[in-house]
Amino acid sequence: MKQLTTYLPLFFLLLLGACKNAKTGSAAQLTDDALMDTVQRRTFNYFWEGAEPNSGLAPERIHMDGIYPEKDQNVITSGGSGFGIMAILSGIDRNYITREEGLARMEKIVSFLEKADRFHGAYPHWWYGDTGKVKPFGQKDNGGDLVETAFLIQGLLAVHQYYVNGSPQEQALAKRIDTLWRDVDWNFYRQGNQNVLYWHWSPEYGWAMDFPVHGYNECLIMYLLAAASPTHGVPASVYHEGWAQNGAIVEPHKVEDIELHLRYQGCEAGPLFWAHYSFLGLDPTHLKDEYCASYFDEMRNLTLVNRAYCIRNPKHYKGFGPDCWGLTASYSVNGYAAHMPNERDDQGVISPTAALSSIVYTPDYSLAVMRHLYDMGDKLFGPYGFYDAFSETENWYPKRYLAIDQGPIAVMIENYRTGLLWKLFMSHPDVQNGLQKLGFSTDK
């Protein structure tokens, strides 16, 4: 008995150590599908539980530390909300919430959008969630933002298709969404019928932002929707002369010994959100036109460039490697930055959305990152999924989220699993008309 008493404390110490080192809840114990579902469901909650209460839309940011230097916790984002409503659709389809709950939220969202500030039918980048009044993104950026509007409309058209053949209540909502879609005056944003689309217009400063949009970057979806509009559709020449610049968008080159076909604005290979935002609804799988023989292959290669650069890791940052890569625009150690695979724009910051939202292009490589980040525990994984960014070199792990980074994770995981959002968006007749008008093909 004395011997047993002597060894009991040692036994409990060993047991405690075993518990601390156990892999309970680790990625190793989860199948790929279970891991994806865990990440998708948590990320969905940003847009469900974390939504701004009056509008039902996505807050621009959620900081778990409660510190908002700009006191903007009630500011909501148009583009990020477009991503978010697509994430909610996937949540309905996966029974995270009931169809009735999802419909009630969508009705709240559409009611807000019908009354919120618009500028020739286009929405601003930000609103105050309690009033629907524009929150300036910058001094002269206090009006319509056509790019963010396109991200929102992309989501709304998917919602339209989800409900258009549903119950009378669902069909009524689809009709209201159709009105919002038809109200966007894409032609106005040509600034005097030029064959290019401008990003911004302000009722106070007019065209002072002066940002004509050329490719390639994240804005392909804007040109498609502008052409697809049944009420304010732009001619195909706007796409060919404005976006593609009469073929100048084609610029074959190699980065990290990987072939890219398109010219990327201001860089050889852009941040990975350029492979995500336009393709949350627009299915790149067999998409091609006269400027790109395969948008899927191009976006996959853009992802592979990003991964290869991080593995090469020329600046010798801690943690970078085959299971920890992904450079894109996100929070950064010194604010916010568009991280890219080059030594000028690489700050040693990994943004989980980069690799995870590329799961449709590089599933095995993206899942390896997902498992690694999940195993890093609660310093990276919180109530709304993976936090926005981190740096092992700087020992920097902010528990903060951005809507525009969370949304693509949930949407692209769903597209990889079922193609749901691609199927919905691509089924809209206006989208098909726009693709045909611009000379796109989706044939295998």
Contacts in CASP RR format, 6 or more apart in sequence:
PFRMAT RR
TARGET T0000
AUTHOR 0000-0000-0000
METHOD contacts of the structure
MODEL  1
MKQLTTYLPLFFLLLLGACKNAKTGSAAQLTDDALMDTVQRRTFNYFWEG
AEPNSGLAPERIHMDGIYPEKDQNVITSGGSGFGIMAILSGIDRNYITRE
EGLARMEKIVSFLEKADRFHGAYPHWWYGDTGKVKPFGQKDNGGDLVETA
FLIQGLLAVHQYYVNGSPQEQALAKRIDTLWRDVDWNFYRQGNQNVLYWH
WSPEYGWAMDFPVHGYNECLIMYLLAAASPTHGVPASVYHEGWAQNGAIV
EPHKVEDIELHLRYQGCEAGPLFWAHYSFLGLDPTHLKDEYCASYFDEMR
NLTLVNRAYCIRNPKHYKGFGPDCWGLTASYSVNGYAAHMPNERDDQGVI
SPTAALSSIVYTPDYSLAVMRHLYDMGDKLFGPYGFYDAFSETENWYPKR
YLAIDQGPIAVMIENYRTGLLWKLFMSHPDVQNGLQKLGFSTDK
23 29 0 8 1.000
26 374 0 8 1.000
26 375 0 8 1.000
27 35 0 8 1.000
27 370 0 8 1.000
27 371 0 8 1.000
27 372 0 8 1.000
27 374 0 8 1.000
27 375 0 8 1.000
28 371 0 8 1.000
28 375 0 8 1.000
30 38 0 8 1.000
30 374 0 8 1.000
32 367 0 8 1.000
33 417 0 8 1.000
35 367 0 8 1.000
35 370 0 8 1.000
35 371 0 8 1.000
35 374 0 8 1.000
36 359 0 8 1.000
36 367 0 8 1.000
36 370 0 8 1.000
36 413 0 8 1.000
36 416 0 8 1.000
36 417 0 8 1.000
37 94 0 8 1.000
38 374 0 8 1.000
39 356 0 8 1.000
39 370 0 8 1.000
39 374 0 8 1.000
39 385 0 8 1.000
39 386 0 8 1.000
39 409 0 8 1.000
39 413 0 8 1.000
40 90 0 8 1.000
40 94 0 8 1.000
40 409 0 8 1.000
40 410 0 8 1.000
40 413 0 8 1.000
40 414 0 8 1.000
41 91 0 8 1.000
41 94 0 8 1.000
41 96 0 8 1.000
42 381 0 8 1.000
42 382 0 8 1.000
42 383 0 8 1.000
42 384 0 8 1.000
42 385 0 8 1.000
43 87 0 8 1.000
43 384 0 8 1.000
43 385 0 8 1.000
43 386 0 8 1.000
43 406 0 8 1.000
43 407 0 8 1.000
43 409 0 8 1.000
43 410 0 8 1.000
43 413 0 8 1.000
44 87 0 8 1.000
44 88 0 8 1.000
44 90 0 8 1.000
44 91 0 8 1.000
44 96 0 8 1.000
44 410 0 8 1.000
45 383 0 8 1.000
45 384 0 8 1.000
45 385 0 8 1.000
46 58 0 8 1.000
46 62 0 8 1.000
46 84 0 8 1.000
46 87 0 8 1.000
46 384 0 8 1.000
46 385 0 8 1.000
46 401 0 8 1.000
46 403 0 8 1.000
46 406 0 8 1.000
46 407 0 8 1.000
47 58 0 8 1.000
47 81 0 8 1.000
47 84 0 8 1.000
47 85 0 8 1.000
47 87 0 8 1.000
47 88 0 8 1.000
47 403 0 8 1.000
47 406 0 8 1.000
47 407 0 8 1.000
47 410 0 8 1.000
48 88 0 8 1.000
48 91 0 8 1.000
48 96 0 8 1.000
48 97 0 8 1.000
48 105 0 8 1.000
49 383 0 8 1.000
49 384 0 8 1.000
50 59 0 8 1.000
50 62 0 8 1.000
50 384 0 8 1.000
51 57 0 8 1.000
51 58 0 8 1.000
51 59 0 8 1.000
51 105 0 8 1.000
52 58 0 8 1.000
52 59 0 8 1.000
52 74 0 8 1.000
52 76 0 8 1.000
52 129 0 8 1.000
54 112 0 8 1.000
54 129 0 8 1.000
54 130 0 8 1.000
55 76 0 8 1.000
55 108 0 8 1.000
55 109 0 8 1.000
55 112 0 8 1.000
55 116 0 8 1.000
55 127 0 8 1.000
55 129 0 8 1.000
55 132 0 8 1.000
56 105 0 8 1.000
56 108 0 8 1.000
56 109 0 8 1.000
56 112 0 8 1.000
57 76 0 8 1.000
57 77 0 8 1.000
57 81 0 8 1.000
57 109 0 8 1.000
57 112 0 8 1.000
57 129 0 8 1.000
58 76 0 8 1.000
58 77 0 8 1.000
58 80 0 8 1.000
58 81 0 8 1.000
58 82 0 8 1.000
58 83 0 8 1.000
58 84 0 8 1.000
58 403 0 8 1.000
59 73 0 8 1.000
59 74 0 8 1.000
59 75 0 8 1.000
59 76 0 8 1.000
59 77 0 8 1.000
59 403 0 8 1.000
60 72 0 8 1.000
60 75 0 8 1.000
60 76 0 8 1.000
60 77 0 8 1.000
60 80 0 8 1.000
60 126 0 8 1.000
60 402 0 8 1.000
60 403 0 8 1.000
61 68 0 8 1.000
61 72 0 8 1.000
61 73 0 8 1.000
61 75 0 8 1.000
61 400 0 8 1.000
61 401 0 8 1.000
61 402 0 8 1.000
61 403 0 8 1.000
62 73 0 8 1.000
62 384 0 8 1.000
62 400 0 8 1.000
62 401 0 8 1.000
63 73 0 8 1.000
63 399 0 8 1.000
63 400 0 8 1.000
63 401 0 8 1.000
64 382 0 8 1.000
64 383 0 8 1.000
64 399 0 8 1.000
64 400 0 8 1.000
64 401 0 8 1.000
65 398 0 8 1.000
65 399 0 8 1.000
65 400 0 8 1.000
66 73 0 8 1.000
72 135 0 8 1.000
74 128 0 8 1.000
74 129 0 8 1.000
74 130 0 8 1.000
75 126 0 8 1.000
75 127 0 8 1.000
75 128 0 8 1.000
75 129 0 8 1.000
75 135 0 8 1.000
76 126 0 8 1.000
76 127 0 8 1.000
76 128 0 8 1.000
76 129 0 8 1.000
77 125 0 8 1.000
77 126 0 8 1.000
77 148 0 8 1.000
77 403 0 8 1.000
77 404 0 8 1.000
78 123 0 8 1.000
78 124 0 8 1.000
78 125 0 8 1.000
78 126 0 8 1.000
78 127 0 8 1.000
78 145 0 8 1.000
78 148 0 8 1.000
78 149 0 8 1.000
78 151 0 8 1.000
78 152 0 8 1.000
79 125 0 8 1.000
79 148 0 8 1.000
79 149 0 8 1.000
79 151 0 8 1.000
79 152 0 8 1.000
79 403 0 8 1.000
79 404 0 8 1.000
80 148 0 8 1.000
80 151 0 8 1.000
80 152 0 8 1.000
80 403 0 8 1.000
80 404 0 8 1.000
80 407 0 8 1.000
81 109 0 8 1.000
81 152 0 8 1.000
81 403 0 8 1.000
82 151 0 8 1.000
82 152 0 8 1.000
82 154 0 8 1.000
82 155 0 8 1.000
82 156 0 8 1.000
83 151 0 8 1.000
83 155 0 8 1.000
83 277 0 8 1.000
83 280 0 8 1.000
83 403 0 8 1.000
83 404 0 8 1.000
83 406 0 8 1.000
83 407 0 8 1.000
83 408 0 8 1.000
83 410 0 8 1.000
83 411 0 8 1.000
84 155 0 8 1.000
84 403 0 8 1.000
84 406 0 8 1.000
84 407 0 8 1.000
84 410 0 8 1.000
84 411 0 8 1.000
85 106 0 8 1.000
85 109 0 8 1.000
85 155 0 8 1.000
85 156 0 8 1.000
85 158 0 8 1.000
85 159 0 8 1.000
86 154 0 8 1.000
86 155 0 8 1.000
86 158 0 8 1.000
86 159 0 8 1.000
86 280 0 8 1.000
86 281 0 8 1.000
86 407 0 8 1.000
86 410 0 8 1.000
86 411 0 8 1.000
86 421 0 8 1.000
87 406 0 8 1.000
87 407 0 8 1.000
87 410 0 8 1.000
87 411 0 8 1.000
87 414 0 8 1.000
88 97 0 8 1.000
88 102 0 8 1.000
88 105 0 8 1.000
88 106 0 8 1.000
89 158 0 8 1.000
89 159 0 8 1.000
89 162 0 8 1.000
89 420 0 8 1.000
89 421 0 8 1.000
89 424 0 8 1.000
90 410 0 8 1.000
90 411 0 8 1.000
90 414 0 8 1.000
90 420 0 8 1.000
90 421 0 8 1.000
91 97 0 8 1.000
92 98 0 8 1.000
92 99 0 8 1.000
92 101 0 8 1.000
92 102 0 8 1.000
92 162 0 8 1.000
93 414 0 8 1.000
93 418 0 8 1.000
93 420 0 8 1.000
94 414 0 8 1.000
103 163 0 8 1.000
103 169 0 8 1.000
103 170 0 8 1.000
103 173 0 8 1.000
106 159 0 8 1.000
106 163 0 8 1.000
106 173 0 8 1.000
107 173 0 8 1.000
110 173 0 8 1.000
110 176 0 8 1.000
110 177 0 8 1.000
110 180 0 8 1.000
112 129 0 8 1.000
112 132 0 8 1.000
113 123 0 8 1.000
113 180 0 8 1.000
114 176 0 8 1.000
114 180 0 8 1.000
115 132 0 8 1.000
116 123 0 8 1.000
116 127 0 8 1.000
116 132 0 8 1.000
116 133 0 8 1.000
117 123 0 8 1.000
117 124 0 8 1.000
117 127 0 8 1.000
117 132 0 8 1.000
117 133 0 8 1.000
117 134 0 8 1.000
117 143 0 8 1.000
118 144 0 8 1.000
118 183 0 8 1.000
119 143 0 8 1.000
119 144 0 8 1.000
119 201 0 8 1.000
119 202 0 8 1.000
119 203 0 8 1.000
120 144 0 8 1.000
120 184 0 8 1.000
120 185 0 8 1.000
120 188 0 8 1.000
120 189 0 8 1.000
120 201 0 8 1.000
121 149 0 8 1.000
121 183 0 8 1.000
121 184 0 8 1.000
121 185 0 8 1.000
122 143 0 8 1.000
122 144 0 8 1.000
122 145 0 8 1.000
122 146 0 8 1.000
122 149 0 8 1.000
122 184 0 8 1.000
122 185 0 8 1.000
122 189 0 8 1.000
122 201 0 8 1.000
123 144 0 8 1.000
123 145 0 8 1.000
123 148 0 8 1.000
123 149 0 8 1.000
123 152 0 8 1.000
124 134 0 8 1.000
124 135 0 8 1.000
124 137 0 8 1.000
124 142 0 8 1.000
124 143 0 8 1.000
124 144 0 8 1.000
124 145 0 8 1.000
124 148 0 8 1.000
125 137 0 8 1.000
125 141 0 8 1.000
125 144 0 8 1.000
125 145 0 8 1.000
125 148 0 8 1.000
126 134 0 8 1.000
126 135 0 8 1.000
126 136 0 8 1.000
126 137 0 8 1.000
127 133 0 8 1.000
127 134 0 8 1.000
127 135 0 8 1.000
128 134 0 8 1.000
128 135 0 8 1.000
134 142 0 8 1.000
134 143 0 8 1.000
136 142 0 8 1.000
136 143 0 8 1.000
137 145 0 8 1.000
140 200 0 8 1.000
140 202 0 8 1.000
140 204 0 8 1.000
140 205 0 8 1.000
140 208 0 8 1.000
140 209 0 8 1.000
141 200 0 8 1.000
141 202 0 8 1.000
141 209 0 8 1.000
142 202 0 8 1.000
142 203 0 8 1.000
142 204 0 8 1.000
142 205 0 8 1.000
143 200 0 8 1.000
143 201 0 8 1.000
143 202 0 8 1.000
143 203 0 8 1.000
144 200 0 8 1.000
144 201 0 8 1.000
144 202 0 8 1.000
145 199 0 8 1.000
145 200 0 8 1.000
146 186 0 8 1.000
146 189 0 8 1.000
146 197 0 8 1.000
146 198 0 8 1.000
146 199 0 8 1.000
146 200 0 8 1.000
146 201 0 8 1.000
146 213 0 8 1.000
146 222 0 8 1.000
146 226 0 8 1.000
147 199 0 8 1.000
147 213 0 8 1.000
147 218 0 8 1.000
147 219 0 8 1.000
147 222 0 8 1.000
149 184 0 8 1.000
149 222 0 8 1.000
150 219 0 8 1.000
150 221 0 8 1.000
150 222 0 8 1.000
150 225 0 8 1.000
150 226 0 8 1.000
151 221 0 8 1.000
151 277 0 8 1.000
153 180 0 8 1.000
153 181 0 8 1.000
153 184 0 8 1.000
153 225 0 8 1.000
154 221 0 8 1.000
154 225 0 8 1.000
154 278 0 8 1.000
154 280 0 8 1.000
154 281 0 8 1.000
154 282 0 8 1.000
154 425 0 8 1.000
155 280 0 8 1.000
155 281 0 8 1.000
155 421 0 8 1.000
155 425 0 8 1.000
156 177 0 8 1.000
156 180 0 8 1.000
156 181 0 8 1.000
157 177 0 8 1.000
157 181 0 8 1.000
157 424 0 8 1.000
157 425 0 8 1.000
157 428 0 8 1.000
157 430 0 8 1.000
157 431 0 8 1.000
158 281 0 8 1.000
158 421 0 8 1.000
158 424 0 8 1.000
158 425 0 8 1.000
159 173 0 8 1.000
159 174 0 8 1.000
159 177 0 8 1.000
159 424 0 8 1.000
160 174 0 8 1.000
160 177 0 8 1.000
160 178 0 8 1.000
160 181 0 8 1.000
160 428 0 8 1.000
161 424 0 8 1.000
161 425 0 8 1.000
161 427 0 8 1.000
161 428 0 8 1.000
162 424 0 8 1.000
163 170 0 8 1.000
163 171 0 8 1.000
163 173 0 8 1.000
163 174 0 8 1.000
164 170 0 8 1.000
164 171 0 8 1.000
164 174 0 8 1.000
165 171 0 8 1.000
181 229 0 8 1.000
181 430 0 8 1.000
182 229 0 8 1.000
182 230 0 8 1.000
182 231 0 8 1.000
182 232 0 8 1.000
183 231 0 8 1.000
184 225 0 8 1.000
184 229 0 8 1.000
184 232 0 8 1.000
185 232 0 8 1.000
186 197 0 8 1.000
186 225 0 8 1.000
186 226 0 8 1.000
186 229 0 8 1.000
186 232 0 8 1.000
186 233 0 8 1.000
186 234 0 8 1.000
187 193 0 8 1.000
187 226 0 8 1.000
187 232 0 8 1.000
187 233 0 8 1.000
187 234 0 8 1.000
188 201 0 8 1.000
188 232 0 8 1.000
189 197 0 8 1.000
189 198 0 8 1.000
189 201 0 8 1.000
189 226 0 8 1.000
190 196 0 8 1.000
190 197 0 8 1.000
190 198 0 8 1.000
190 234 0 8 1.000
190 238 0 8 1.000
191 198 0 8 1.000
191 201 0 8 1.000
191 207 0 8 1.000
194 212 0 8 1.000
195 235 0 8 1.000
195 237 0 8 1.000
195 238 0 8 1.000
195 240 0 8 1.000
195 241 0 8 1.000
195 242 0 8 1.000
196 212 0 8 1.000
196 213 0 8 1.000
196 214 0 8 1.000
196 238 0 8 1.000
196 241 0 8 1.000
196 242 0 8 1.000
196 243 0 8 1.000
197 212 0 8 1.000
197 213 0 8 1.000
197 222 0 8 1.000
197 223 0 8 1.000
197 226 0 8 1.000
197 234 0 8 1.000
197 238 0 8 1.000
197 242 0 8 1.000
197 243 0 8 1.000
198 207 0 8 1.000
198 209 0 8 1.000
198 210 0 8 1.000
198 211 0 8 1.000
198 212 0 8 1.000
198 213 0 8 1.000
199 209 0 8 1.000
199 211 0 8 1.000
199 212 0 8 1.000
199 213 0 8 1.000
199 219 0 8 1.000
200 207 0 8 1.000
200 209 0 8 1.000
200 211 0 8 1.000
201 207 0 8 1.000
201 209 0 8 1.000
202 208 0 8 1.000
202 209 0 8 1.000
212 242 0 8 1.000
213 219 0 8 1.000
213 222 0 8 1.000
213 223 0 8 1.000
213 242 0 8 1.000
213 243 0 8 1.000
214 242 0 8 1.000
214 243 0 8 1.000
214 245 0 8 1.000
214 249 0 8 1.000
214 265 0 8 1.000
215 243 0 8 1.000
215 244 0 8 1.000
215 245 0 8 1.000
215 249 0 8 1.000
215 262 0 8 1.000
215 263 0 8 1.000
215 265 0 8 1.000
216 249 0 8 1.000
216 262 0 8 1.000
216 263 0 8 1.000
216 264 0 8 1.000
216 265 0 8 1.000
216 274 0 8 1.000
217 264 0 8 1.000
217 265 0 8 1.000
217 270 0 8 1.000
217 274 0 8 1.000
218 273 0 8 1.000
218 274 0 8 1.000
218 276 0 8 1.000
218 277 0 8 1.000
218 278 0 8 1.000
219 243 0 8 1.000
219 278 0 8 1.000
220 243 0 8 1.000
220 278 0 8 1.000
220 282 0 8 1.000
221 277 0 8 1.000
221 278 0 8 1.000
221 279 0 8 1.000
221 281 0 8 1.000
221 282 0 8 1.000
223 238 0 8 1.000
223 239 0 8 1.000
223 242 0 8 1.000
223 243 0 8 1.000
223 438 0 8 1.000
224 278 0 8 1.000
224 282 0 8 1.000
224 431 0 8 1.000
224 434 0 8 1.000
224 435 0 8 1.000
224 438 0 8 1.000
224 440 0 8 1.000
225 431 0 8 1.000
226 232 0 8 1.000
226 233 0 8 1.000
226 234 0 8 1.000
226 238 0 8 1.000
226 239 0 8 1.000
227 233 0 8 1.000
227 234 0 8 1.000
227 235 0 8 1.000
227 236 0 8 1.000
227 238 0 8 1.000
227 239 0 8 1.000
227 434 0 8 1.000
227 437 0 8 1.000
227 438 0 8 1.000
228 430 0 8 1.000
228 431 0 8 1.000
228 433 0 8 1.000
228 434 0 8 1.000
228 435 0 8 1.000
228 437 0 8 1.000
229 430 0 8 1.000
230 430 0 8 1.000
230 433 0 8 1.000
236 437 0 8 1.000
236 438 0 8 1.000
236 439 0 8 1.000
239 438 0 8 1.000
240 246 0 8 1.000
240 247 0 8 1.000
240 438 0 8 1.000
243 249 0 8 1.000
244 250 0 8 1.000
244 291 0 8 1.000
247 291 0 8 1.000
248 263 0 8 1.000
249 262 0 8 1.000
249 263 0 8 1.000
249 291 0 8 1.000
250 261 0 8 1.000
250 262 0 8 1.000
250 263 0 8 1.000
250 291 0 8 1.000
250 292 0 8 1.000
251 261 0 8 1.000
251 262 0 8 1.000
251 263 0 8 1.000
252 259 0 8 1.000
252 260 0 8 1.000
252 261 0 8 1.000
253 259 0 8 1.000
253 260 0 8 1.000
253 268 0 8 1.000
254 260 0 8 1.000
255 268 0 8 1.000
255 269 0 8 1.000
255 305 0 8 1.000
255 309 0 8 1.000
255 341 0 8 1.000
256 269 0 8 1.000
256 304 0 8 1.000
256 305 0 8 1.000
256 308 0 8 1.000
256 309 0 8 1.000
256 312 0 8 1.000
256 341 0 8 1.000
257 308 0 8 1.000
258 301 0 8 1.000
258 304 0 8 1.000
258 305 0 8 1.000
258 308 0 8 1.000
259 301 0 8 1.000
260 268 0 8 1.000
260 269 0 8 1.000
260 298 0 8 1.000
260 301 0 8 1.000
260 302 0 8 1.000
260 305 0 8 1.000
261 292 0 8 1.000
261 293 0 8 1.000
261 298 0 8 1.000
262 291 0 8 1.000
262 292 0 8 1.000
262 298 0 8 1.000
264 270 0 8 1.000
264 274 0 8 1.000
267 340 0 8 1.000
267 342 0 8 1.000
267 345 0 8 1.000
268 342 0 8 1.000
269 302 0 8 1.000
269 305 0 8 1.000
269 306 0 8 1.000
269 309 0 8 1.000
269 340 0 8 1.000
269 341 0 8 1.000
269 342 0 8 1.000
270 302 0 8 1.000
270 340 0 8 1.000
270 341 0 8 1.000
271 327 0 8 1.000
271 328 0 8 1.000
271 329 0 8 1.000
271 338 0 8 1.000
271 339 0 8 1.000
271 340 0 8 1.000
271 345 0 8 1.000
271 354 0 8 1.000
272 302 0 8 1.000
272 303 0 8 1.000
272 306 0 8 1.000
272 326 0 8 1.000
272 327 0 8 1.000
272 328 0 8 1.000
272 353 0 8 1.000
272 354 0 8 1.000
272 355 0 8 1.000
272 357 0 8 1.000
272 358 0 8 1.000
273 328 0 8 1.000
273 329 0 8 1.000
273 353 0 8 1.000
273 354 0 8 1.000
273 357 0 8 1.000
273 404 0 8 1.000
273 405 0 8 1.000
273 408 0 8 1.000
274 302 0 8 1.000
275 299 0 8 1.000
275 302 0 8 1.000
275 303 0 8 1.000
275 357 0 8 1.000
275 358 0 8 1.000
275 361 0 8 1.000
276 353 0 8 1.000
276 357 0 8 1.000
276 358 0 8 1.000
276 408 0 8 1.000
276 412 0 8 1.000
277 408 0 8 1.000
279 295 0 8 1.000
279 299 0 8 1.000
279 360 0 8 1.000
280 408 0 8 1.000
280 411 0 8 1.000
280 412 0 8 1.000
280 415 0 8 1.000
280 421 0 8 1.000
280 425 0 8 1.000
281 411 0 8 1.000
281 415 0 8 1.000
281 421 0 8 1.000
281 422 0 8 1.000
281 424 0 8 1.000
281 425 0 8 1.000
281 426 0 8 1.000
282 422 0 8 1.000
282 425 0 8 1.000
282 426 0 8 1.000
282 431 0 8 1.000
283 415 0 8 1.000
283 419 0 8 1.000
283 422 0 8 1.000
283 423 0 8 1.000
283 425 0 8 1.000
283 426 0 8 1.000
283 442 0 8 1.000
284 295 0 8 1.000
284 296 0 8 1.000
284 299 0 8 1.000
284 360 0 8 1.000
285 296 0 8 1.000
285 422 0 8 1.000
285 442 0 8 1.000
286 294 0 8 1.000
286 296 0 8 1.000
286 441 0 8 1.000
286 442 0 8 1.000
286 443 0 8 1.000
286 444 0 8 1.000
287 294 0 8 1.000
287 295 0 8 1.000
287 296 0 8 1.000
287 440 0 8 1.000
287 441 0 8 1.000
287 442 0 8 1.000
288 294 0 8 1.000
288 295 0 8 1.000
288 440 0 8 1.000
288 441 0 8 1.000
288 442 0 8 1.000
289 438 0 8 1.000
289 439 0 8 1.000
289 440 0 8 1.000
289 441 0 8 1.000
290 439 0 8 1.000
292 298 0 8 1.000
296 361 0 8 1.000
299 358 0 8 1.000
299 361 0 8 1.000
300 361 0 8 1.000
300 362 0 8 1.000
303 355 0 8 1.000
303 358 0 8 1.000
303 361 0 8 1.000
303 362 0 8 1.000
303 365 0 8 1.000
304 362 0 8 1.000
305 341 0 8 1.000
306 325 0 8 1.000
306 326 0 8 1.000
306 327 0 8 1.000
306 341 0 8 1.000
306 354 0 8 1.000
306 355 0 8 1.000
306 358 0 8 1.000
307 322 0 8 1.000
307 325 0 8 1.000
307 326 0 8 1.000
307 355 0 8 1.000
307 362 0 8 1.000
307 365 0 8 1.000
308 341 0 8 1.000
309 325 0 8 1.000
309 327 0 8 1.000
309 341 0 8 1.000
309 342 0 8 1.000
309 346 0 8 1.000
310 320 0 8 1.000
310 321 0 8 1.000
310 324 0 8 1.000
310 325 0 8 1.000
310 326 0 8 1.000
310 327 0 8 1.000
310 341 0 8 1.000
310 350 0 8 1.000
311 320 0 8 1.000
311 321 0 8 1.000
311 322 0 8 1.000
311 325 0 8 1.000
313 320 0 8 1.000
313 321 0 8 1.000
314 343 0 8 1.000
314 346 0 8 1.000
315 343 0 8 1.000
315 346 0 8 1.000
315 348 0 8 1.000
317 346 0 8 1.000
317 348 0 8 1.000
317 391 0 8 1.000
317 392 0 8 1.000
317 393 0 8 1.000
318 392 0 8 1.000
318 393 0 8 1.000
319 350 0 8 1.000
319 392 0 8 1.000
319 393 0 8 1.000
320 348 0 8 1.000
320 350 0 8 1.000
322 365 0 8 1.000
322 368 0 8 1.000
323 368 0 8 1.000
323 369 0 8 1.000
323 371 0 8 1.000
323 372 0 8 1.000
324 350 0 8 1.000
324 369 0 8 1.000
324 372 0 8 1.000
324 373 0 8 1.000
325 350 0 8 1.000
325 354 0 8 1.000
325 355 0 8 1.000
325 365 0 8 1.000
325 369 0 8 1.000
326 339 0 8 1.000
326 350 0 8 1.000
326 351 0 8 1.000
326 354 0 8 1.000
326 355 0 8 1.000
326 369 0 8 1.000
327 339 0 8 1.000
327 340 0 8 1.000
327 341 0 8 1.000
327 345 0 8 1.000
327 346 0 8 1.000
327 349 0 8 1.000
327 350 0 8 1.000
327 351 0 8 1.000
327 354 0 8 1.000
328 338 0 8 1.000
328 339 0 8 1.000
328 351 0 8 1.000
328 353 0 8 1.000
328 354 0 8 1.000
328 405 0 8 1.000
329 336 0 8 1.000
329 337 0 8 1.000
329 338 0 8 1.000
329 339 0 8 1.000
329 351 0 8 1.000
330 336 0 8 1.000
330 337 0 8 1.000
330 339 0 8 1.000
330 349 0 8 1.000
330 351 0 8 1.000
330 353 0 8 1.000
330 354 0 8 1.000
330 388 0 8 1.000
330 389 0 8 1.000
330 402 0 8 1.000
330 405 0 8 1.000
331 349 0 8 1.000
331 351 0 8 1.000
331 388 0 8 1.000
331 389 0 8 1.000
331 398 0 8 1.000
331 400 0 8 1.000
331 402 0 8 1.000
332 339 0 8 1.000
332 347 0 8 1.000
332 349 0 8 1.000
332 389 0 8 1.000
333 347 0 8 1.000
333 349 0 8 1.000
333 391 0 8 1.000
333 394 0 8 1.000
333 396 0 8 1.000
334 347 0 8 1.000
337 345 0 8 1.000
337 347 0 8 1.000
337 349 0 8 1.000
338 345 0 8 1.000
339 345 0 8 1.000
339 346 0 8 1.000
339 347 0 8 1.000
339 348 0 8 1.000
339 349 0 8 1.000
339 351 0 8 1.000
340 346 0 8 1.000
347 391 0 8 1.000
348 391 0 8 1.000
348 393 0 8 1.000
348 394 0 8 1.000
349 389 0 8 1.000
349 390 0 8 1.000
349 391 0 8 1.000
349 396 0 8 1.000
350 389 0 8 1.000
350 390 0 8 1.000
350 391 0 8 1.000
350 392 0 8 1.000
351 388 0 8 1.000
351 389 0 8 1.000
351 405 0 8 1.000
352 369 0 8 1.000
352 373 0 8 1.000
352 380 0 8 1.000
352 386 0 8 1.000
352 387 0 8 1.000
352 388 0 8 1.000
352 389 0 8 1.000
352 405 0 8 1.000
352 409 0 8 1.000
353 386 0 8 1.000
353 388 0 8 1.000
353 405 0 8 1.000
353 406 0 8 1.000
353 407 0 8 1.000
353 408 0 8 1.000
353 409 0 8 1.000
355 362 0 8 1.000
355 365 0 8 1.000
355 366 0 8 1.000
355 369 0 8 1.000
355 370 0 8 1.000
356 366 0 8 1.000
356 369 0 8 1.000
356 370 0 8 1.000
356 386 0 8 1.000
356 409 0 8 1.000
356 412 0 8 1.000
356 413 0 8 1.000
357 408 0 8 1.000
357 409 0 8 1.000
357 411 0 8 1.000
357 412 0 8 1.000
358 366 0 8 1.000
358 412 0 8 1.000
359 366 0 8 1.000
359 367 0 8 1.000
359 370 0 8 1.000
359 412 0 8 1.000
359 413 0 8 1.000
359 416 0 8 1.000
360 412 0 8 1.000
360 415 0 8 1.000
360 416 0 8 1.000
363 416 0 8 1.000
373 380 0 8 1.000
373 381 0 8 1.000
373 386 0 8 1.000
374 380 0 8 1.000
374 381 0 8 1.000
379 390 0 8 1.000
379 397 0 8 1.000
380 386 0 8 1.000
380 387 0 8 1.000
380 390 0 8 1.000
380 397 0 8 1.000
381 387 0 8 1.000
382 399 0 8 1.000
384 401 0 8 1.000
384 406 0 8 1.000
385 401 0 8 1.000
385 406 0 8 1.000
385 409 0 8 1.000
386 409 0 8 1.000
387 397 0 8 1.000
387 398 0 8 1.000
387 399 0 8 1.000
387 400 0 8 1.000
387 401 0 8 1.000
388 398 0 8 1.000
388 400 0 8 1.000
388 401 0 8 1.000
388 402 0 8 1.000
388 405 0 8 1.000
388 406 0 8 1.000
389 398 0 8 1.000
390 396 0 8 1.000
390 397 0 8 1.000
390 398 0 8 1.000
411 421 0 8 1.000
414 420 0 8 1.000
414 421 0 8 1.000
415 421 0 8 1.000
415 422 0 8 1.000
425 431 0 8 1.000
426 432 0 8 1.000
426 442 0 8 1.000
434 440 0 8 1.000
435 442 0 8 1.000
END
